[in-house]
């Protein structure tokens, strides 16, 4: 049982790091989707107004 008490803190630290990385990745992906959506909407608005999109 001594081994488990030694390993447990390492597992918690690794688990926390994984959660942080996954959380940051999810936030980054979500932000990328939002930015892409905003960009597409802006392109559509610019095109509708009459500007030429590159």
Phi and psi in degrees as a GROMACS rama.xvg file:
@    title "Ramachandran Plot"
@    xaxis  label "Phi"
@    yaxis  label "Psi"
@TYPE xy
-63.8871  -37.6334  UNK-2
-61.3419  -41.0026  UNK-3
-62.159  -42.2506  UNK-4
-67.4891  -25.9976  UNK-5
-79.68  -37.2391  UNK-6
-77.288  -34.9052  UNK-7
-52.3689  -50.211  UNK-8
-58.6204  -38.4162  UNK-9
-63.3658  -42.0064  UNK-10
-63.4219  -40.849  UNK-11
-64.7746  -42.9354  UNK-12
-63.5376  -46.4207  UNK-13
-63.4674  -42.6601  UNK-14
-61.2622  -42.4898  UNK-15
-63.6895  -42.2608  UNK-16
-63.6564  -42.1645  UNK-17
-62.9102  -43.7785  UNK-18
-60.5139  -42.2903  UNK-19
-64.0722  -45.1967  UNK-20
-63.3586  -45.7923  UNK-21
-62.8659  -42.0963  UNK-22
-61.814  -45.4477  UNK-23
-64.3639  -38.9241  UNK-24
-63.7234  -44.4999  UNK-25
-60.9461  -43.9168  UNK-26
-63.3653  -42.8903  UNK-27
-63.2653  -44.1688  UNK-28
-63.6271  -44.6766  UNK-29
-61.5471  -44.3829  UNK-30
-62.9828  -38.507  UNK-31
-64.1953  -42.634  UNK-32
-63.7026  -43.5969  UNK-33
-62.7509  -44.9816  UNK-34
-62.1582  -41.2212  UNK-35
-64.5349  -41.8998  UNK-36
-63.0474  -45.2139  UNK-37
-62.6491  -41.798  UNK-38
-61.9625  -44.9835  UNK-39
-64.128  -41.6322  UNK-40
-63.1995  -43.9345  UNK-41
-62.7275  -41.5751  UNK-42
-60.3186  -43.6573  UNK-43
-63.1361  -42.0901  UNK-44
-65.0718  -44.5787  UNK-45
-61.2638  -42.7218  UNK-46
-64.8607  -41.2059  UNK-47
-64.5226  -38.0662  UNK-48
-67.9694  -33.341  UNK-49
127.256  -0.453026  UNK-50
-75.6402  152.475  UNK-51
-93.1918  123.383  UNK-52
-85.9961  138.736  UNK-53
